[in-house]
Amino acid sequence: MVKVLEKAVEEYRRAQFLRKANAAFARLRKDRKAWKEERRERPTWDATLRDALEKE
């Protein structure tokens, strides 16, 4: 029973996190200036995802 409850609480926590993230993202998209800045910064952040990868 404890494992079932732990799993349910974790699923609820994740669902709440995603709900809040989606709401924040929706607010960002409504602000044209902020959304433009977000789009401008994406390539820079995307490049950081590959920093630790070895070259093939």
C-alpha angles and dihedrals in degrees: 000000000000092000091051091050092047091051092048092050092049092049090049091049091051093046091051091049092052092045091054093044091051092049092050091048091050090052090049092053091053091058103075096196094047092045091051090052091048091053091047092053097047098087090053093052092043089057091056090060089067097047096103097041120108118237113256 
